[in-house]
Amino acid sequence: MIEESAFAQWNPQDYHDSYRQDLMKRIQDKIRSKQTHTLTPKEKAPKEERKSADIIDLMSVLKKSLEERGGRATPRKRKVGRRPGLNPGS
């Protein structure tokens, strides 16, 4: 049988985050003991002028490739139906 205490109402005030408090205490202790150092801002790298990419029309390139091979530029329609030898029970 399940105890009724397992279904007690949850009260957020019963819990607190001690991590933040501990962290702030350690920071204050380091400041008091002068175990700090000065951070200098990182220097920005000089901006390099970037070339834009060559943009190609992929569809025209594919069509040209098909024409050179002698292929069809439009897909052919498939016949609907069963293929011989694939019928179950045959």
N, C-alpha and C positions, 0 to 999 in steps of 0.2 A: 504494500500500500504506500502511496506517495504521501509524504508529509505535507501538511498545509504550509509549513514555513517556506517551502520551495516556491510557493506562489505569492510571496509577500510583495507588496507594492514597491516599485522601484522609486527611490528618492534620489535625485541627482545631487542634492546638497550633502548627502552622506559620502560623496566621493570628491576628491580634488586632485589636480594634476601636480604632483610633486616635482616632476622633471623640470618644469620652468623655474620653479622656486630654487631648486638645487643649482641649476645653471646660472641663474642670476647671482646666487651667493658665491659661486666659484669666480665669476667675473669680478665681483666687488672685491673678493680676496686678492685677486691678481693685481687689481688697480692699487689697492692699499700697499701691497708688497712691491710695487713698481716693477712687476714682471710683464710689462707691456712694451710694444714697439710701435713705431709710426708707420702707417701704410702710405706708400706713395702711389698716386694714380698711374695706371699703366699708360705708356705712351701709345698714341694711335699710329698705326702704320700708315704710310703715305698711300693715298688712293691711286690705284693704277687704272688707267683708262682701258676698259675692256672692249674688245671687238664683239660686235653682235654676230650671232650665228647665221649661216646661210640657210635660208628657209626655202625648201623645195616643195613642189606640188607632187605629193606621193602618187596621187591617182594618175597624173599624166605620165609619170615615170613607169608605173606598172602597165599602163596601156601601151606605151612605146615598147616595152619589153615583150609583151604578148605579140605585138605586130611583127617584131623582128623574128620571133620564133615561129610565126605562122599560126599562133594559137588564136582562140576566140576571145574577144574582149568582153562578151557577155556570157554568163553561165548558161549552159544548155539545160533544158527541162528534163527531169527524170521521169521515166514511166512509172506509174504507180502499179504495183502488183507484186506477186511473189516471184522470186527467182527460182529457176529450175534447180532441183536437188536440195532445196532448203525447206521443203514442205515436211512437216512432221508426219510420220507414218508412211512416207513414200519409200 
